[in-house]
């Protein structure tokens, strides 16, 4: 059965003064990550296009991209649906992210200037703000922190690669942060910035690896407490 526009009100409006396709992708990706569209939920191109008042083409492009990222199962005869989170894919993505960001941290410790490091400290203040306690808000601040590190390390494309691959991991992160907002992450970020400020590449890499592995330590508990969201 095709979804009605009312059932997709959480997607919000589209800004027609800007490119449509990126907005459609961002809205659907966020809806899946933040569990507005839960595993097993059926979703159709026609329903999304109607809800957003857009043509089918940008929605079709988004469906294809989300399927490539493991965020959507497309079955022409039975319809598309949100899949469960693949634990094996989460582990693979985490390994890739750690390898990339370990190098980013080392480069940041060598290359970041004092004004850039001061900007990171200001970000840490925002992360400790009560207004950042919602899971979705904190995830945005967390992503900004890692993006800023990549830019300061003169490796901006590294973040682009991570961002396109980490959707499955973000679903786990959201489940974790929904139960325990920010979860000590600002303190981990502070340790990374301190190492960068001291221009200590080895320590910066060590703190980054410890930070990124935190979600792996929690993964068994997250999966057990949200068994309907996971497979494998």
N, C-alpha and C positions, 0 to 999 in steps of 0.2 A: 504494500500500500504506500502510495506516495505521501511524503510528509506535507503537512500544510504549512503555510507561511507562519501561522501563530506558533507552531511548535519550534520554530527557528528564530523567534524574536530576540534571543540572546546574542545573535550574530551582530545586531546593530546595523545602522545605516552605512551606506557606501558614499564616499565623497566623490562626486562625479567630475570634480575639477582636477582629479588626480588619476593616475593609471589604475584601471579597474582590477586587472589580474592579480597584482601583488596584494591588493586589499582583500580579495576573495581568499587567496592562499593564507594570508595572515589570520583572517577571521576563522577559517575552518581549522587551521593548525592549532590555534589557541583554544578553540572549542574542544578539540580532542585532548589536548594537554591538560586543560583545566576541568575535564570531565563533564562538560555540558553535553558532549557526545560520548557516551560511555561504551565500553566494549559490547559488541552485539547490536548496537543501535544501527538501524538501517537509515541510509541517507541517499537521496537521489539528486541527480543533476537538475532535474526539473524543479524539485522542491527548493533547492538552494537558490537557483536562478530566480524563482518567483519571490522568495523571501527577501532577496537583496535587490529585486527589481533590475536585474541585469540579464544580458543574453546568456545562452548556454555555453558559448565558446570559452570565456574565461573560467567558468565553472568546470568545464571538461578538462581544461589545461591543469587546473588545480587538482582535480581528482587523479590525474595521471601522475603529477608530481608527488602527491601525498602517498600514492600507491608505491612509488619508487622508494619513498622514505619509510615504508612499512607502517604508515599511519592509516591506510585504507585498503580494504580488500574489494576489488572490483570484479564482480561476476555478472556478465551481461544478461544471463537468463534469470538469476535470482535477485539481482540488485546489489548495490554496494553497501558495505557495513564497516564499522570500526572494529579492528581486530584487537585481541588481547595483546598485552605487552610481551614481546619475546625476550626472555631472560638471556638467551645466548646472544642476541643482537645487542642488548644493553651492555653485556660484558665486552663484546668486540668494539663497540663504539667508545666505551670507557677507556679501553686500552689505546685506541687511536688518539683520543683526546689527551690522555696523559702524556703520550709520547710527544705530541705537538707542543703542549703547554709547558712541559718541562724545558724544552728548548726556548720557548718564549720567555720563561722566567729567567733563564740564564742570560739571554740577550738583554732583557730589561735591566738586570743588575749591572750590566756593562754600559748600557747606552742611555738610560733614562736620565734626564736632567732634573735639577732641583725643582723647577716650576712644575714639571710633569709629576714628580713624586708628591709634591705638595697637593696637587689635584687629586691624587689617589687618597691621601689622608682626608681630604674634604669628602670624598665619596664614602669613606669609612664612617664619618660622622652621620651621613644620611642613612647608612645601613643600620645604625643604632637607633635611629629615630623611631618612635612608636608608630608613626604613620606607615612605616615600611614593614609592619608586622604581618600584613596579609601575604599569603603565599605568592599570589600573582605579582604583587608590587615588589616583593623581595627578589623574585626571580629576575625581574627586569633590572634591578640594581646589581644583582650578581652578574648578569650578562654584561652590563655596562662596565663593570670592573674588569672582567676578563678581556673585553674588547679594547679597553683603554690600555691594558698591559701590552696587548699585541701591537697597538699603534705606537706606544712608547718604545717598544722593542724593534720598531721598524719592520714588523712582520704583519701588516694588516691583513694580508691574504690568508694568514694562518687562522684568524678568527672567522673569515668567510667560510673556510673549509669546515671548521668545527660547527658553525651555525647551521650549515646545510645538512649535517649528518647527525645532529644530537637530538632529534625529535623524540626518539624512543627513550633516551636518557632523561629528557625533560619531563616525560610523563611520570617517571619514577621520582624525580626531584619534586614535582608538584605534590605527589602523594605524601612524601616525607615532610615537606614544609607545611602541608595542610594540618598535620598532626602536631608539629613542633616548629612554628614560624621562626625562621632565621637559624635555628638550631646550632648556635655557636659559630656559625660561618663568619661573622664579622671578626671574631678573634683569630680565625685561621687566615683571613685576608690580611689582618694586621701583621701577623707573623711574616707573611710574604712580603708586604711593603717594607717592613723593618729590614729584611734581608736585602731587598733591592736598594733601600736607602743607604745601607752599609756597603753597597757595591760588592756583594758576596754571591757570585753566581752559584756556587755549590750549595750554599744554604738556601738560596732562593728556589733552586730546583727541588731540594729536599722538602721544603715547606709546601711547594705546589703539589708535589706527588702525594704528600700526606693529606692535603686538602681534598684533592680529587678522589682519593681512595675512600673517603669517608662514606660516600654513598654505597660503595660496595660492601662495607661492613654492615650497613643497615639493610641491604637488599633482602636477605632471607626473612627478616622480620616484616619488612614492608610487603613482601610477596605473601607471607602467611596471613597478615592482617587484611589483605585486599585480594584474596585468592581468586575472585571472579575477574580480576583485571589482568592476571598473568597466565602464561602457558609455559610449559617445560619446567 
